[in-house]
Amino acid sequence: MKKSKKNNQSRRDFLKNTSLAAAGFFIVPRHVLGRGYIAPSDKLNIAGIGAGGKGTSDLAEFAKSPKVNIVALCDVDDRQAVTSRKNFPNAPYYRDFREMLDKEKKNIDAVSVSTPDNTHAVAALSAMQLGKHVYVQKPLTHDIYEARTLTEAAKRYKVITQMGNQGGSGDGVRKMKEMVDAGLIGNVHTVHCWTNRPVWPQGIPTPTGTFEVPKEVDWNLWIGPAKMIDFNPAYLPFNWRGWWAFGTGALGDMACHIMDPVFRILPIDYPTSVECSLATIYKEMWNESMNPDSCPPSSIMHLVYPRKDGKGNIKVSWHDGGLLPERPEELLSEEPMGNWDGGVIMIGTKGKVMCDCYGANPRLLPTRLMKEKTMPKETIKRVPEGHYIQWVNACIDGYGKGQTSSPFEYAGPFTESILMGNLAIRSFLMKNPAAKGDARYPGRKRLLWDAKNMKITNFEEANQFVKREYREGWNLSL
């Protein structure tokens, strides 16, 4: 009896001890493994759709975190992906992101999208539908409908999202918001934004000639959902930005950086109207297509936003291609207006404030007021880890816990507003077959916008630019 009892006790001790020992192979206190050790379960496995160009630097930024594994790469141009493939030799490489997501979905937690604008939405949505967190380069999408779709998808699939407008995590825009919120310039009623872009060809004739597609390029995948056109080396690797089929021009490239303070600081969301004017040189190159293929060399847009606090409207003007707003009288002759990339000036009932691109270096005008006025205390949390690592940490924290500076809840409506400018440009250029000469083009027309229904209410022809037609084999369905 005693012997049996003793054996049972020994067996229980053995099972207890071996169970603890076995568990030790899987759950080891971090202090045993050393300071800074990241358990495998705390790692974020990221796949890169667009491993070349901007994708190269994006993936490198994510990889700076010890919490990140780059586990898969995808690019339609092998030549552009060389550096990323060298940096992450263990990551399998694909050309078609759909194949990558299908084969690697069990190994992926999150996806970075750094492709030309025309494939942002289809790539991001495909990842989100698999429950993957997404980081998408700016502009979020190629057209307004796509932006609205990704905004809805982020809520439906409950994933962490971030648009790649890094200035949204900067100290500058936060300081500027604190200044405006403190009433230093009163109620803002007018805003001017500008950029030196484009610094790539725009407003030029459509490329011609017959060229063989390089063996390193999958042209069909490069085109994505856009209408098929013949390969031409003029489009890649970078100059695609100036062509409507792939890019969104100077506005799409830079407004997400420059106009971020406008949307982050002011009580606005959707505009009620937009109008534009373009460089006259653009009229020299008409072809017989419904619209020119190339974005204009320079443009000016005017958007009107109702204030959400009910205190009237705010007029926001955009200038690109070397066109600038009037220089403020308060700015001394030797003082720079913005910086090389561009800037923003907000005009309020009590004064003015200006910043550089990315919302950097906000200062009251005249600038001597920065010393004469008492600056408000910091009330908005800063992001010392930066835009990229903020997203990484938020993904690890999980949906509902992790926070980012430009989630699609913010970036979607922001992108829609920006793309309203491009809708105005393309409407400006539309031909009226019933008219003759210059009258064939509507020209400068104030377009009225019904944001809820995503519809121009006073010029039906413009609505074709709200949602483009995808070619066969591509769709954007929630």
C-alpha positions in Angstrom: 0.0 0.0 0.0 2.7 2.4 1.0 4.9 1.3 -1.9 2.0 1.9 -4.4 1.3 5.3 -2.9 4.9 6.2 -3.2 5.1 5.1 -6.8 2.0 7.1 -7.7 3.5 10.2 -6.1 6.8 9.7 -8.0 4.8 9.3 -11.2 2.9 12.5 -10.5 6.2 14.3 -9.8 7.8 13.0 -12.9 4.8 14.1 -15.1 4.8 17.5 -13.4 8.5 18.0 -13.9 8.7 16.8 -17.4 5.6 18.9 -18.4 7.3 22.0 -17.0 10.5 21.1 -18.7 8.7 20.6 -22.0 6.9 23.9 -21.6 10.2 25.5 -21.1 11.2 24.8 -24.7 8.3 27.1 -25.8 7.9 29.7 -23.1 11.2 31.1 -21.9 11.4 34.2 -19.7 12.9 37.0 -21.7 15.4 37.8 -19.0 16.9 34.3 -19.5 17.3 34.9 -23.2 18.9 38.4 -22.8 17.8 42.0 -22.9 16.3 43.0 -26.3 15.4 39.5 -27.4 12.1 39.3 -29.3 10.2 36.1 -29.1 9.1 34.6 -32.5 5.5 35.2 -31.6 6.2 39.0 -31.3 7.7 39.3 -34.8 5.8 40.9 -37.6 6.2 39.0 -40.9 6.0 41.5 -43.8 5.7 40.9 -47.5 6.6 43.6 -50.0 4.5 44.2 -53.1 6.8 46.4 -55.1 10.3 45.5 -54.0 12.1 48.0 -56.2 12.1 51.8 -56.3 10.3 53.2 -53.3 9.7 49.7 -52.1 13.4 49.2 -51.6 13.6 52.0 -49.0 10.2 51.1 -47.5 11.3 47.5 -46.7 14.6 48.7 -45.4 12.8 51.0 -43.0 10.6 48.3 -41.7 13.6 46.0 -41.3 15.2 48.4 -38.9 12.9 47.1 -36.3 14.0 44.0 -34.4 10.4 43.0 -34.4 10.2 42.6 -38.2 10.9 39.7 -40.6 10.7 40.4 -44.4 9.3 37.1 -45.5 8.3 37.5 -49.2 9.0 39.9 -52.1 7.1 40.7 -55.3 7.9 42.9 -58.2 7.0 43.0 -61.9 10.4 44.3 -62.9 13.3 42.0 -61.8 15.8 44.8 -62.4 14.3 47.0 -59.8 14.1 44.3 -57.2 17.8 43.5 -57.1 18.7 45.4 -54.0 15.7 44.0 -51.9 16.5 40.5 -53.0 20.1 41.0 -51.9 19.0 42.5 -48.6 16.5 39.7 -47.9 17.9 36.6 -49.6 15.7 34.2 -47.6 12.5 35.8 -48.8 10.9 34.0 -51.7 10.4 36.2 -54.8 7.3 36.5 -57.0 6.1 38.6 -59.9 2.4 38.3 -59.4 1.2 39.5 -56.0 -1.8 37.3 -56.2 0.3 34.2 -56.5 2.5 35.4 -53.6 -0.5 36.0 -51.3 -2.0 32.7 -52.2 1.2 30.7 -51.5 2.6 32.7 -48.6 -0.6 33.8 -46.8 0.1 31.5 -43.8 3.6 33.1 -43.4 2.5 36.7 -43.8 1.1 39.1 -41.1 1.3 42.3 -43.0 1.9 43.7 -46.5 3.7 46.8 -47.8 2.4 48.1 -51.2 4.9 50.3 -53.1 3.8 50.0 -56.7 2.7 52.5 -59.3 -0.5 54.2 -58.3 -2.7 52.1 -60.6 -2.2 48.9 -58.6 -2.3 50.3 -55.1 -6.0 49.5 -54.5 -6.1 46.0 -56.0 -3.0 44.9 -54.2 -4.0 46.4 -50.8 -7.6 45.0 -50.9 -6.3 41.5 -51.8 -4.1 41.6 -48.7 -6.8 43.0 -46.5 -9.3 40.3 -47.5 -6.8 37.8 -46.1 -6.8 39.7 -42.8 -3.3 41.2 -43.4 -2.4 44.6 -42.1 -1.3 47.0 -44.9 1.0 49.9 -45.5 0.3 51.6 -48.8 2.4 54.3 -50.4 0.8 57.7 -51.2 -1.5 58.5 -52.9 -3.6 55.8 -51.3 -5.3 55.0 -54.6 -5.5 56.0 -58.3 -9.2 57.2 -58.2 -11.9 58.3 -55.8 -13.9 55.2 -55.8 -10.9 53.1 -54.9 -10.1 55.3 -51.9 -13.7 55.0 -50.6 -13.5 51.2 -51.1 -10.2 50.8 -49.1 -11.6 53.0 -46.3 -14.6 50.6 -46.0 -12.4 47.6 -46.3 -10.2 48.6 -43.4 -13.3 48.6 -41.1 -14.7 45.4 -42.5 -11.6 43.3 -42.3 -10.4 44.9 -39.0 -6.8 45.4 -40.0 -4.1 48.0 -39.1 -3.6 50.5 -42.0 -1.2 53.3 -42.8 -0.7 55.5 -45.9 2.9 56.4 -46.7 2.8 60.1 -46.0 5.6 60.2 -43.5 5.1 63.8 -42.5 1.8 62.7 -40.9 4.0 61.3 -38.0 6.3 64.3 -37.8 6.6 66.8 -35.0 6.0 69.8 -37.3 2.4 69.1 -38.1 1.6 68.5 -34.4 3.2 71.7 -33.4 1.3 73.6 -36.1 -2.0 72.1 -35.0 -1.2 73.1 -31.4 -0.6 76.7 -32.7 -3.9 76.8 -34.7 -5.9 75.1 -31.9 -4.5 77.7 -29.4 -6.1 80.4 -31.6 -2.9 82.1 -32.6 -4.2 82.9 -36.1 -8.0 82.8 -35.4 -10.4 80.9 -37.6 -8.8 79.7 -40.8 -10.7 80.7 -43.9 -8.1 80.4 -46.7 -5.2 78.0 -47.4 -2.5 78.0 -50.2 -0.5 74.9 -50.9 2.2 74.5 -53.6 5.0 72.2 -54.9 7.8 72.4 -57.4 6.7 69.1 -58.9 6.6 67.7 -61.5 10.3 67.0 -61.9 9.5 64.3 -64.4 8.0 64.7 -67.9 4.4 65.9 -68.0 2.4 67.6 -70.7 4.2 65.8 -73.5 3.0 63.8 -76.5 2.2 60.1 -76.0 5.3 57.9 -76.6 5.3 56.2 -80.0 7.4 53.4 -81.5 7.6 49.6 -81.2 9.8 48.1 -78.5 10.5 44.6 -77.3 9.5 44.1 -73.7 12.7 43.3 -71.6 12.8 39.7 -70.4 13.0 41.0 -66.8 9.6 42.8 -67.1 6.2 41.3 -67.0 4.4 44.0 -68.9 0.9 42.5 -68.4 1.3 42.6 -64.7 2.9 46.0 -64.8 -0.2 47.4 -66.5 -2.4 45.8 -63.9 -6.1 46.9 -64.0 -5.4 49.7 -66.5 -6.3 49.5 -70.1 -3.6 47.6 -72.1 -1.2 49.8 -74.0 2.0 48.9 -75.8 5.2 48.7 -73.9 7.4 51.8 -74.1 10.6 52.4 -72.1 9.4 56.0 -71.6 7.0 54.8 -68.9 9.4 53.1 -66.5 11.0 52.8 -64.0 9.9 56.3 -62.8 8.2 58.4 -65.4 4.9 56.6 -65.1 3.8 59.3 -62.6 3.0 61.7 -65.5 0.7 59.4 -67.3 -3.0 59.0 -66.4 -3.0 55.2 -67.0 -0.5 54.6 -64.2 0.0 57.8 -62.1 -1.8 60.8 -60.7 0.6 63.5 -61.6 2.2 66.2 -59.4 -1.0 66.5 -57.3 -1.1 62.8 -56.5 2.6 62.5 -55.8 3.0 65.5 -53.5 -0.3 66.6 -52.1 -0.4 63.8 -49.6 2.8 65.2 -48.1 2.1 68.9 -48.5 -1.6 69.1 -47.8 -1.5 66.8 -44.8 -1.5 69.7 -42.3 -4.6 71.1 -43.9 -6.6 67.9 -43.3 -5.0 67.0 -40.0 -5.5 70.5 -38.5 -8.7 72.0 -39.9 -12.3 70.9 -39.3 -12.9 69.6 -42.9 -13.4 66.3 -44.7 -15.0 66.5 -48.2 -15.2 69.5 -50.5 -18.4 70.8 -52.0 -16.8 72.2 -55.2 -13.6 72.2 -57.2 -12.3 74.1 -60.2 -9.0 74.3 -62.0 -6.9 76.0 -64.6 -4.0 74.5 -66.6 -0.9 75.7 -68.5 -2.0 76.7 -72.0 0.8 74.8 -73.6 -1.2 71.7 -72.8 -3.6 72.6 -75.7 -0.9 72.2 -78.2 -0.8 68.4 -78.1 -4.4 67.2 -78.5 -4.9 63.8 -80.1 -8.2 62.1 -81.1 -8.6 60.2 -77.8 -11.3 61.4 -75.4 -8.6 62.9 -73.1 -4.9 63.4 -73.3 -2.8 60.7 -71.9 -0.3 62.9 -70.0 -0.9 64.9 -66.8 -0.4 68.7 -67.4 2.9 70.4 -66.8 1.3 72.8 -64.3 -2.0 73.5 -62.7 -4.0 75.4 -60.1 -7.0 74.0 -58.2 -9.5 75.7 -55.9 -11.5 73.6 -53.5 -14.2 74.8 -51.1 -14.8 72.9 -47.8 -17.6 73.5 -45.3 -16.2 73.7 -41.8 -17.5 70.9 -39.6 -17.9 73.3 -36.8 -20.4 75.3 -38.9 -18.3 78.5 -39.0 -18.5 79.0 -42.8 -16.3 77.6 -45.5 -12.5 77.2 -46.0 -11.1 77.7 -49.5 -8.0 75.6 -50.2 -5.9 76.3 -53.3 -3.2 74.1 -54.8 -0.4 75.2 -57.2 2.1 73.0 -58.9 4.6 73.0 -61.8 6.4 76.2 -60.6 3.2 78.2 -60.1 3.1 79.9 -56.7 0.6 81.7 -54.6 1.2 85.4 -53.9 4.0 86.0 -51.5 2.7 87.1 -48.0 3.4 90.7 -47.2 4.6 89.6 -43.8 7.4 87.6 -45.2 10.7 89.4 -45.5 12.4 89.5 -48.9 15.3 87.2 -47.8 13.0 84.7 -46.0 12.1 81.5 -47.9 8.5 80.8 -48.7 8.1 77.1 -47.7 11.1 75.1 -48.8 12.4 73.5 -52.1 9.6 70.9 -52.2 6.8 73.4 -51.5 4.7 74.5 -48.5 1.5 75.6 -46.9 0.2 79.0 -45.8 -3.0 79.2 -43.6 -4.7 82.5 -43.3 -7.0 83.1 -40.3 -9.0 85.9 -38.9 -6.1 86.9 -36.6 -3.0 86.0 -38.6 -1.1 83.6 -40.8 1.0 80.4 -40.3 3.3 78.8 -42.8 5.1 75.4 -43.0 7.4 73.5 -45.4 6.7 70.3 -47.1 5.8 67.4 -44.7 4.4 70.1 -42.3 7.9 70.8 -41.2 9.1 74.0 -39.5 5.8 75.7 -38.8 6.1 79.5 -38.2 3.8 82.4 -37.6 4.0 85.3 -40.1 5.8 87.6 -39.6 8.3 85.2 -38.3 9.4 87.5 -35.5 6.1 86.5 -33.8 7.7 83.1 -33.0 9.8 84.9 -30.4 7.2 87.5 -29.4 4.3 85.1 -28.9 4.0 82.5 -26.2 4.0 79.1 -28.0 1.4 76.6 -26.7 2.5 73.6 -24.7 2.8 70.2 -26.3 -0.6 68.6 -26.0 -0.4 66.1 -28.9 1.5 62.9 -28.5 4.7 62.8 -30.7 5.8 59.8 -32.7 9.5 59.4 -31.9 9.7 56.0 -33.5 8.6 57.4 -36.9 5.9 56.6 -39.4 7.2 53.1 -40.4 7.9 51.7 -37.0 4.7 53.2 -35.7 2.8 50.9 -38.1 4.9 47.9 -37.2 4.2 48.4 -33.5 0.5 49.0 -34.1 0.3 45.8 -36.2 1.8 43.8 -33.3 -0.6 45.4 -30.8 -3.5 44.4 -33.0 -6.7 46.0 -34.4 -8.5 48.1 -31.8 -5.3 48.6 -29.8 -2.6 49.8 -32.2 -2.8 53.3 -33.6 -1.3 54.9 -36.7 -1.0 58.5 -37.9 -2.6 57.9 -41.3 -5.1 55.0 -41.0 -7.4 54.6 -44.0 -10.2 56.1 -41.9 -8.2 59.4 -42.3 -6.1 58.7 -45.4 -9.2 57.6 -47.5 -11.2 60.8 -47.3 -7.9 62.8 -47.5 -7.0 61.0 -50.8 -10.5 61.5 -52.2 -10.2 65.2 -51.7 -6.8 65.3 -53.4 -8.1 63.2 -56.4 -10.9 65.7 -56.8 -8.3 68.0 -58.3 -7.4 65.4 -60.9 -11.1 64.9 -61.7 -11.3 68.6 -62.3 -8.2 68.5 -64.6 -9.5 65.6 -66.7 -12.9 67.3 -66.9 -11.3 70.5 -68.0 -9.7 68.6 -71.0 -12.9 66.9 -72.2 -14.0 67.4 -75.7 -17.5 68.5 -76.6 -18.1 66.8 -80.0 -21.0 69.2 -80.8 -18.9 72.3 -80.6 -16.0 73.6 -82.8 -12.6 75.1 -82.1 -11.7 76.0 -78.5 -15.4 75.7 -77.6 -14.9 71.9 -77.8 -13.3 72.1 -74.3 -15.4 73.1 -71.3 -12.4 74.8 -69.8 -12.6 76.2 -66.3 -15.8 75.1 -64.7 -16.8 74.9 -61.1 -17.7 71.3 -60.4 -20.2 70.7 -57.6 -19.5 67.5 -55.5 -22.0 65.2 -53.7 -19.5 63.4 -51.5 -22.0 61.0 -50.0 -22.9 59.6 -53.4 -19.4 60.3 -55.0 -21.0 62.3 -57.8 -20.5 65.5 -59.7 -24.0 67.0 -59.9 -23.6 69.7 -62.6 -21.4 68.0 -65.2 -22.3 64.3 -65.7 -19.4 63.7 -68.1 -17.0 64.3 -65.2 -18.2 61.3 -63.3 -16.4 58.8 -65.5 -13.2 59.9 -63.6 -14.7 59.0 -60.2 -14.4 55.3 -61.0 -12.3 54.0 -63.9 -13.1 50.8 -65.8 -10.8 47.8 -65.0 -9.8 45.6 -67.8 -10.9 42.0 -67.8 -9.4 39.8 -65.1 -9.2 42.6 -62.5 -11.8 43.8 -60.0 -12.2 45.7 -56.7 -15.0 43.9 -54.9 -15.5 43.9 -51.1 
